[in-house]
């Protein structure tokens, strides 16, 4: 007991030190898409070349003044006056180009270059621009958007992670713990341990990101929050359930805790190790954003494991039986353990083959929904569930201007082949105009007011010139991406040009291609790593293969179900290119947890009672806790819905549905029925596979 008290005091001191750091994570986060590109991507080369043509790299904010009855002289004067004021905003690179009228005479557009070095301070620059521009008078629409406006809105969303998302996650976990334990005391212990895990994870991630060891972005920050609370509460539920079970066997609480720790710790450690290994496979990604998520989430799980296997047992030991009040467990309560799951176990014993066959068919049927998944891409204006100013601005721009105006495609050929590259680029369908950046151009990244060049000498940097191509389609659309692909083919064919195509649309193209490559490489590696861990844990080969197959089947069924919901219930236009990979890593890594919790206990019972009796006993004693854990994890990932980002809502919904499928169907029915039907052979080639069932093992 003295050791337990010292552990609690020590951990509380660590918690007090770490408590401020969850609120500081946003200060070390990076949300610039270009910063996450593969180093060898063509768009990355374009970004490096573009830096040589400007004193400071900029990201354009687009301020649009639109009037359906036609722009007035007062509108022109207002836009010009606002442009003068925009130039004085800290973070804006002056001088600004004059306002650009639309061909239909109904809109004016001011391009405001924002210093790219501002990073997350872009949000403050956009706020200042919006305050200056206002909302327009009667009949006029004034909005601020463009790439910088979109980034500012994204940063606004991610800034809410430290507040609403954390509060919702805590509330969800609290409610479920109260329902599960029906105790006014016990819920405090796992929630306190999960909170300490999150604080410790935030502390580690903060200093690693500050030292540039790992990269943190808003998406990884949000996932870290729900992952730590969800997984931490799961581990706590498993240990507390085993402790309650052992209190019904031992009069001494210390002996009960030691038995519970010995029984639950290997499964918890294997579960956490599996999740960490699966997440670290993201380091194989060619996208730095994916590489960032893996270590950030792995650090969170690592911190959770340490806390749950040290601080939580110490708290439970200090609490003793009274922590479970008013349902304190004693030895005479042993017969009540798992009584709710005994009918399920008896049904599986009678109809094992029918159960696993029907559940498999149901999961396969759900998997056919993958045909409804839709595009694996989302334009920037489709990222939000609400109509932010940047989304409204893009809609106005699309009505009155060529879609790519303000976000041109940049081409960097060798100077001697520039004319040939210009001709090749103008011949690509979807390209409206091409201009050459000239020496002394005060806004080298500005838009093209019309076709061609004004005739000044081109600016030459390291033997290359910069061309800017304006596309007809919006810069973040599928049409624009296809135009960039065709543009690259055209300019790459020009002899001795060594042309490099970059810009925001090219970044989207290269990101999509890298995501597709990552999916094909990482998914097989994750499956292999998890199979090895399961083989070591279960000391068998057949059982891990079967478990992997059931989780993959569950993953496909989840995606099929999500496809229907995304399209017909929520009306989402598609999924982000990274969605299938992220959904797979989280669903497989977390879904296999419940199979680990079940099968590790089944093996333990099989050694004593035989395989078929071990399956039934394992299901009975773990059914309640694993189901509770599944609902906790599903609910915590559902909390991502408080963020108005389609990507995170889709991921949260997919993980929640997948975890529930794993908990209710796969772990409760499919795996036990399949294992029961196969019998001792499931442990092949270990010695346990050759041990016959004990008499009466069929029941």
Secondary structure, 3 states (H helix, E strand, C coil): CHHHHHHHHHHHHHHHHHHHHHHHHHHHECCCHHHHCCCCCHHHHHHHHHHCCCCCCEEEEEEEEEECCCCCHHHHHHHHHHHHHHCCCCCECCCCCCCEECCCCCEEEEEEEEEHHHHHHHHHHHHHHHHHHCCCCCCEEEEEEHHHHHHHHHHHHHHHHHCHHHHHHHHHHHHHHHHHHCCCCHHHHHHHHHHHHHHHHHHHHHHHHHCCCCCECHHHHHHHHHHHHHHHHHHHHHHHHHHHHHHCCCCCHHHHHHHHHHHHHHHHHHHHHHHHHHHHHHHHCCCHHHHHHHHHHHHHHHHHHHHHCCHHHHHHHHHHHHHHCCCCCCHHHHHHCCHHHHHHHHHHHHHHHHHHHHHHHHHHHHHHHHHHCCECCCCHHHCECCCCHHHHHHHHHHHHCCCCCCCCEEEECEHHHHHHHHHHHHCCCCEEEEEECECCCCCCCCCCCCCCCCCCCECEECCEECEEEEECCCCCCHHHHHHHHHHHHHHHCCCCCCCEEECHHHHHHHHHHHHHHHHHHHHHHHHHHHHHHHHHHHCCCHHHHHHHHHHHHHHHHHHHHHHHHHHHHCCCCECCCCHHHHHHHHHHHHHHHHHHHHHHHHHHHHHHHCHHHHHHHHHHHHHHHHHHHHHHHHHHHHHHHHCCEHHHHHHHHHHHHHHHHHHHHHHHHHHHHHHHHHHHHHHCCCHHHHCCCCCCCCC
